[in-house]
Structures are given as C-alpha cells and as structure tokens.
Amino acid sequence: MTTHTAMSYDQLPIIDLSAAGRGPQARALLHAQLHSAAHDVGFFQLVGHGVTRAETDALLTAMRAFFALPEADRLALDNVNSPHFRGYTRTGDERTGGARDWRDQLDIGAERPARIPGPGEPPYWWLQGPNQWPAALPGLRTAALAWIDRLSAVAHRLLRELLTAIGAPAGFYDPVFGEHAHPHLKLVRYPGSAADGTGQGVGAHKDYGFLTLLLQDTVGGLQVQREDGRFHDVPPLEGAFVVNLGELLEVATNGYLLATNHRVVSPPGATERYSVPFFYNPRLDARIDPLPFPHAAEAPGVTTDPANPLFAEYGYNELKGKLRAHPLVAERHHRDLLTPA
C-alpha cells in the first residue's frame, strides 16, 4: 500500500555556511542544499555565518535604546525631513500594497554625502545621502554602520557560494557591488496589533535587491508563501538569519531562482516584536546582466506583475519602491516623480 505524506512547512531549509570551509565533501553538500533552497523556496535559515553573539547583542542593545527614547527624540529624525528616505518612520506611515504597515522603524544606509541629480541624471541618485542619527545615542551610529559592514561581508560570501551552487561563475556580480554598493538596514519595532484590529505588520511583498538577511527576535510573525500558495510561519531559530532572495536574482536567472512573497502578521495585543532586515543591494547605477549558468534552459521565466515593473538599472527599482512605501516623503520632496492619479 502506498502512503502519501503532506509536505512539512514547519521550518525553512537550514543552511550552514561554515560548511564551505570544511573540505570538498561538505562544500558539495552545502551547494546541493543551497541550490535546492534557492530554486524551490527562495527562503532559508542561515547558520554558521560567523556573526558572534556579542556583535548581535551590541546592535540589539543600541536598537532597543533607540525605541526607548522619548517620541519627540525619535520624531526629530522623521524621514519626511530627508529627500533620501533616511530616518524614522512613525507607526502607520509606511505602506505596502497600498495599505499601512503597523510598525515604526529607522532606515539607515551607507553614510555618504547627498547626491542631488543634475540635469539629465537619473532621479535615483536622490537615494544617496546622509543618515539621521539621534544625538542622545552616539553608539547607535557605530553599531549600525558596523552591522552594515559585517553583513555585507556575509552576504558577499553567501552570494558567491550560491552562484557556484548553480554552476555560475562565483564572482560574476562582484563588479556591481564593491565600495559603491547601496546596502540598506532597517531597525524595526512592531508595537502589537492596531486598534482597529488590522493585522498587517507589513504586507505581502518581494524584496527588490539581491539578498536579504533578517535578524528576528523570538516573538515570530514572519510568514512565507510556499508551494501550496498559503503563507506559513517562520519559527525563529536561535543564532540564525532568515535569508530570502530578491527580485534581481530572479530576473538575473530568468526565474530559475525565486523571489518569494512574504509578510509579517502583527503580534497579538500589546506584544512588541523587534526585527532587523539587512538588504544586500548593488550600486544604484548597476545594470544586472543575465547570469550564465548551465540550468538556464530550465528557467521558467520571470514572474510578471503589471503593477510592479522591473527595470534594468537597480536604482530605478529601489526608487519606485521608496516612492510607493513612503508617500509623505514622496509628496514633500519628489512630487515631480509621482505618477499622476
């Protein structure tokens, strides 16, 4: 008699990056697991990444201190004051899929001088600029920028192993990163459920870069859309980063690698949830060439969404997303870039 068992969605694939340094057999197994996770799911839990508990605690301590500041101190960093979409977003001011996200957050990028686009230059250069930091917490700047550097190194190593895993040249995309890459860090607090009962911590979406590495606390709430079309919980795993592939990797492989829908359901009642997503993004002016790899003939094509066109230059994709997600910033600083209703 044949028995059929339902696929288990209790946990995402768990990938141990340290296996890359444990000899040919361990590395070959790592590549098989990476290949499967990136092709079949688009999400996995990453362990063996080398980021220490002390490094993580330094960031989390600084983040909790920031959200413990008086509201006036946080609002002094309101991202409405930044044409570069940097700074603090109060609860309910960010949008996903046109609906408000019930969280507040601090958006941080590489610390660079503002670049105001000149005549004929792409408007995405508005995304480059200085961060906003709380004067009362000088340690936050140190911890956040150190985290960006640390996770950029982890993501660089992971991307090279992933490309190798599918038979592509490991360093194919190295030129679009380097010192002019455009990493993005969010420090996020979900304050519990909205008073009107809506449960959208952040609405269903895909990320538009290469890789996202998420540090989540023990509360839970992250959900990933799996093969059955339903959204499944991602149980927190101590010491792991939740990794998902962005739209650029799906486009680069003509759909062979998956960018997967995910969302966050607000924690119940007044329960707070903290998370730290890090987005490994290329230079704003990077044009993402198709990836040469032996499975290209099996690629199903990129998911098409008329409401979410994808552009060859990365900066246009991020600018599109920022204008939608932060309507108050867009209205104040970039009305000329908005599509008339």
N, C-alpha and C positions, 0 to 999 in steps of 0.2 A: 504494500500500500504506500502511495506517495503522500507525504505530508507537505503542506506549504506553510512557511512561517513568514509573517509580515516583517518588512524591513524595520529595523530599530532606529529610532531617531533620538535615543536618549542622550547621545553625545556626538559631537562632530569628530571627524578623524583627528587623531593626536599625532603631531609630527615632532620628532626630536632632532633639532638642527645640529646638536653636537655629534650626531652620527656621521656627519660629513668628515670628521677628523679621526674616525676610528677604523680606518682601513677600507680596502675596496669592497668587501662584502657588506659591511654596514652602510657604506655610502650608496651602494647599488640598491639596497632595501629602502633607504631614505628616498632615493629618486623614484622608486616604484610607488611609494606611498604619496609623495608629493604630486606625481603625475596624476594619480587617481583622484586625490582630493581636489586638485585644481581643475581637472577636466569634468569630474562628475558632480561636485558640490559647490566649488568656488569659495568655500569656507573651511577653516580648520583651526585647531588649537595648537599653538607653538610653544614647546618646552625646549630646554637645552639651548636657550638663546644667549646665555651668558650674562644677562642683566641681573644684578645682585639684589637681594632684599634691601640692602642699605640704600642703593640707588633709588629703588622704588619708594621706600619709606620717605626719603628726602623730598621727592616730588609730592607724594600724597600729603605730607605734613604741611608743605607750603600751600597746596591747593585748599586744604581744609581751613587753613588760616585765612586765606582769601575770602572764602564764602562765609567765614565768621565775622568779617569786617562789617561795620555799620552800612546800611544800604546806601547812604549818601556817599561813602567812600567808593563803593562799587560803581555807583552811577556817575561818579566823576570820570570813569573810564568808558562811558557809554559809547558803543561803536557808532552811534549816529554822528558822533563828532569826527569820525575817521573816514575819509573817502577811500581808504584802503581796506575797509571791512575788518579792522582790528579793534579789539577791546571787548567790553562787557555787553552782553545781550540779556535784558531782563526777561523774566519768565513770560512766555506767550508772544514774544516779539519776533521769533524766528518762525518761518513757515516751511512745511514740507508737503508737497502735493496740494498747495493752496490752503492748508489748514494749519492752525497754530500748533507749535510744539511746546509741551508743558515742561520746560526746563529753563534754567539760566546757565550762562557759560561765559568763559573768557576765551577769545580767539587770538592765537599767537602764531606768528610766522617767523621766518628768518629776519634777523634785525638788520635792516638795510635802509638807506635814505630813500625818501619818496622819489618816485619817478613819474612825473606828470607827462602824459603823452603829448608829443608835439604834433604839428600838422602832418597828417598822413601816417602817423604811427598808430599801431593797433591800440584800441582802448584798454586792452587787458593789462597794460603797464600800470594802470591805477592800482592793481592788486599788490604791487611792490611798495613797501613803505615801512615806517617805524611802528613798533608795537606801543600799546599804552600799558604802563605799569603803575601799581599802587605805591605811592611814596612811603606808606607805613610798612610795607613789606619788601624791603630790598632783596631779601633772599629768594623771592618768587622768580625774579628775572634770572638769577643764577641757576635755580633748579630747572626752570622751564627750558632755557636755552641749552643746558647740559643734556636734558632729556631728548631734545630735537637732534642733537649731535649723536647721542648714544643710539637712538632708534633708527636714525638714518644709516648708521653702520650696520645694524642688524638687518634692516630691510635690504640694503645693498647686497649683503651676503646671501640672504634668502632668495632674492630675485635671481642671482647668478646660479644658485643651486636649482631653482625652479626651471630656468631656461635649459640648463643641462639635462634636467629630468625628462624634458620632452624632445631632446635631441637637437636643440638650437645652440648657437654659439653663446657661451656664458656671458661674454661682455658686449653683446650686440647693442644693448641700450645704455651702456656706460656713458657714451658721449652726451646723452640728453640730461644727465644728472650733474655730478661734479659740484663745483663751488657756486654755480648759479642755479642750482635746483630750487624748487619752490615748496619746501615742506610746510605742513600746517598742523598745528596742535590745538586741540580743544580741551579745556578743563570744564567738565560738565557736572551740574547737580540737578537731579530730578527731585523736586520737593514733595513728591506724593501726588495723589490724584487731584485733578482740577475740581473746583467747587461745583461745576455743572455736570460732573460725572464722566466727562470725556476721558478716554484712556490713552490718548496719543502722547506718549513721552516724546517720540519722534516718529513721523510717519514712514511708511514703506518707501524705500529708495535704494538706488545703487550709488556707489561712490565713483567719482569720475577720474581718479588718478590711476596709479599702478597697483599699490598695495596699501592696505590699512592695517595697523597693529593697534588693537584695543586692549587697554588695561581696565578690567571691570572689577567692582567690589563683589561682596558675597550676596548682595540682595537679589540679583537676577532681574530679568525683564527683557533682555535681548532675545529676539526671535528671528529665525532664518527661514525663508521659504525653501522647502525641499522638493524632491521629485514628485511628491503627491500633490503639489500645489498649495499645501497648507503651511502655515507659519508654526514652527516648532521652537520651543525654548532652548536656549543655550546655557546649560548649567555652568556656573562659574567653576573654574579649575584653578586651584591654588598655584601661583607662580607662572601661569600660562598667559600668553597673549592670544586673543581671538584675532585671526588673520582672515581678511577677505580680499578678493581680487577686485580691482576697479575696472571701469569700462575701457580704459586704454589697453589693458591686456586682452580683453575680449575682442576689441577692434583689431589689435595687432595680430591676433591668431585667427581672425575671421570666425570667431565664435567657438573655437576649439576649447579655449579656457573660458570659464564662466565668471561673469559679474552677476552676483546674486542679490535679489531683493531681500532687505532686512528692515527691521523696525524695533522700536522699544516701547513696551507697554508700561505705563506709569505704575510705580509701586503703590500698594494699597494704602489708603488713609493718608497719614502724615509721615509715612516712612520715607526717608531720604535715600537716594541712590547716587553714588558717585562713579563717574567713568572718565577715562582719558583716551580718546581716539587720537592716533597719530597717522597722518596721511603722507605717504611717500610719493611725492609728485615731482615731475621733471621740470626743466626750465619752462618758463611761460611761453617762450618762442619756439619750443621744441616741436618739430613735425615728426609724428610717430610712424616710422616706416613699417611695412608688413614684416613679420618675423619669418625668416626662412627656417623651416623645421620639417622633419620627414612625415609628420601626420597632417600636413596642410590639406591633402586631398580628402581627409575625413572631416574637415571642418564644416559645420552646418550653416555657417553664415552668421552675421551679427544680428542680435535681437533688434528689431526695428520698432521705434516708438516715435510717431509723428510729433508728439508733444515734447520730445527730448532729442533733437537732432545732435549728432556728434560732429565735431569739427576736426580738421587735420592738425591745426595748431592747438596745443594743450590750453594755452591761456584763454582762448575763446570759450572752451568748455567750462573752465572754472568761473569765468566772468558771468556766463549765463546762469550758472548755479547760484552764485552770490546775489545777483540781481533778484532772482526769484525768492531766495531764502530770507533776504534782509530788505523788505520793501521800504522800511523807514530810511535806511541808508541810501537806497537807490533813489528814492524820491528827493532826498535832500541834496545829494551830490551828483547824481547821474541821470537826471531826467531826460537828457538828450539821448541816452542809450536805451530807454524803455520803449517797448513796442506799444504804439497807440492801441487803446482798447477798441 
